[in-house]
Amino acid sequence: MLPDLRLLLALLAWLGILSAVRAAPDVLLISSDDTAPYQELMGAFRSSLTKRLEKTEIVTLSRLQATDMLTRQPPRLIVTLGVTATEAMLQNSYRGMHLAVLVPRSTYEKMLAGKTPAEIRNRSAIYLDQPFDRFLTLARLTIPKLERVAVLSSLDTMTQRKTFSSNPRSGVSIAVEPVMNERDLMPSMQRILSDAQALLAIPDNKVYTPRTAELVILTAFRRRVPIIGFSSTFTRAGALCSIYSTPSQIGQQAGEIAGRVLASKTNLPPPQYPQYYSVNVNDQVARALDIDIDPIPLLMDRLRQELGEE
């Protein structure tokens, strides 16, 4: 081989390596789906992050595409959206920083069960669900003279039962009824709603499916027991009100965390609940149950004040 040709090939190889190094992104987004909520979250994430770090490079790939990039050009931070992408990432040998979003707390903790400290180091999450205290405080602010609330819980969320304990100062007692399967649902509701002034519908995909949610809402309404739900869909279906985080709100929080981590080169914070959230109210249900609720802006202000978030 001629010396000039060898030099040219070496130069091209060096340039290729350099290009690959430079091509490694700061953040790799891996989504479980490409539907509107995921797109909304990714848009909010990009906007939130680039406000803090203008020159940050963000790449979005499918799970299959990401596997190849992790081998060749590992990013500084991976953000997985949804359960499927998060589960796949936790099975990967990648040991860099990994932030999971749109994953319920019980699901995320189950994914981490049995893993070694080395396997879960540098991993964190923004849970999809809200802290229980927000549900309870919203119930207290919307239902007059509240003293007794009910919670339906499968084995998945029963592991978080200690989080259902009420602050004695709230003056509200909490009854938790286990639901082992769909056949248990109606007997469980009959037992627990007989003495409850409200049902707190915490996220639990073993209890609340599209089919059972309608049954729960109708049964509670007939007994005049208002429901505090966990999504805008739940409110539209007949809950008195709901508390939840939109994809944009979770995307904003994820972008803020990514910005701090990338700018300061610190570790990810521990798993956490959403910082930003929304409330909506079903006025028709409120009128039917003779419940007078504050306008949403005032209700949100009172909620934040009660929770010490202002």
MOJOKA-V479983 format. One record per pair of residues at least 12 apart in sequence whose C-alpha atoms are under 6 Angstrom apart, sorted by the first residue. I is the first residue (numbers start at 1). J is the second residue. D is the distance in Angstrom with one decimal. If there is no record, write none. Layout:
i=I j=J d=D
i=I j=J d=D
This chain:
i=24 j=73 d=4.9
i=24 j=75 d=5.7
i=25 j=57 d=5.3
i=25 j=58 d=6.0
i=25 j=75 d=5.2
i=26 j=57 d=5.3
i=26 j=75 d=5.3
i=26 j=76 d=5.0
i=27 j=58 d=4.8
i=27 j=75 d=5.8
i=27 j=77 d=4.8
i=27 j=78 d=5.7
i=28 j=58 d=6.0
i=28 j=59 d=5.0
i=28 j=60 d=5.9
i=28 j=78 d=4.8
i=29 j=60 d=4.6
i=29 j=79 d=4.9
i=29 j=80 d=5.9
i=30 j=61 d=5.4
i=30 j=62 d=5.7
i=30 j=80 d=4.8
i=31 j=80 d=5.8
i=31 j=81 d=4.6
i=31 j=85 d=5.9
i=32 j=81 d=5.9
i=32 j=82 d=5.4
i=32 j=84 d=5.4
i=32 j=85 d=4.9
i=37 j=247 d=5.9
i=40 j=248 d=5.9
i=41 j=247 d=4.6
i=41 j=248 d=4.9
i=41 j=251 d=4.6
i=44 j=248 d=5.2
i=44 j=251 d=4.9
i=44 j=252 d=5.4
i=45 j=251 d=4.3
i=45 j=252 d=5.3
i=45 j=255 d=4.6
i=48 j=252 d=5.3
i=48 j=255 d=4.9
i=49 j=255 d=4.4
i=49 j=259 d=5.4
i=77 j=97 d=5.0
i=77 j=98 d=5.9
i=78 j=98 d=4.7
i=79 j=98 d=5.8
i=79 j=99 d=4.8
i=79 j=100 d=5.7
i=80 j=100 d=4.9
i=81 j=101 d=5.2
i=81 j=102 d=5.8
i=82 j=102 d=4.8
i=82 j=103 d=5.5
i=83 j=103 d=5.5
i=97 j=122 d=4.7
i=97 j=123 d=5.8
i=98 j=123 d=4.8
i=99 j=123 d=5.9
i=99 j=124 d=4.9
i=99 j=125 d=5.2
i=100 j=125 d=4.4
i=101 j=125 d=5.7
i=101 j=126 d=5.0
i=102 j=128 d=4.8
i=103 j=127 d=5.5
i=103 j=128 d=5.1
i=104 j=127 d=5.3
i=104 j=128 d=4.8
i=104 j=129 d=5.6
i=105 j=127 d=5.3
i=124 j=270 d=5.7
i=124 j=271 d=4.8
i=125 j=271 d=4.5
i=126 j=271 d=5.9
i=126 j=272 d=5.1
i=126 j=273 d=5.6
i=127 j=273 d=5.1
i=142 j=293 d=5.7
i=147 j=172 d=4.4
i=148 j=172 d=5.5
i=148 j=173 d=4.9
i=148 j=174 d=6.0
i=148 j=196 d=5.3
i=148 j=197 d=5.6
i=149 j=174 d=5.1
i=149 j=196 d=5.1
i=149 j=197 d=5.7
i=149 j=198 d=4.9
i=149 j=199 d=5.8
i=150 j=174 d=5.8
i=150 j=175 d=4.9
i=150 j=176 d=6.0
i=150 j=196 d=5.8
i=150 j=199 d=4.8
i=151 j=176 d=4.7
i=151 j=199 d=6.0
i=151 j=200 d=5.4
i=152 j=176 d=6.0
i=152 j=177 d=5.0
i=153 j=178 d=5.0
i=153 j=179 d=5.7
i=154 j=178 d=5.6
i=154 j=179 d=4.9
i=154 j=180 d=5.7
i=197 j=225 d=5.8
i=198 j=225 d=5.2
i=198 j=226 d=5.1
i=198 j=227 d=5.8
i=199 j=227 d=4.8
i=200 j=227 d=5.9
i=200 j=228 d=4.9
i=201 j=228 d=5.9
i=201 j=229 d=5.0
i=226 j=240 d=5.6
i=227 j=239 d=4.8
i=227 j=240 d=5.4
i=228 j=241 d=5.3
i=228 j=242 d=5.3
i=229 j=242 d=4.2
i=230 j=242 d=5.1
i=230 j=243 d=5.3
i=230 j=244 d=5.4
i=231 j=244 d=5.4
i=235 j=282 d=5.8
i=240 j=281 d=6.0
i=240 j=282 d=5.3
i=240 j=285 d=5.8
i=241 j=280 d=5.5
i=241 j=281 d=4.2
i=241 j=282 d=5.9
i=242 j=279 d=5.6
i=242 j=280 d=5.7
i=243 j=278 d=5.8
i=243 j=279 d=4.6
i=244 j=277 d=5.5
i=244 j=278 d=5.5
i=245 j=277 d=4.2
i=245 j=278 d=5.8
i=249 j=276 d=5.6
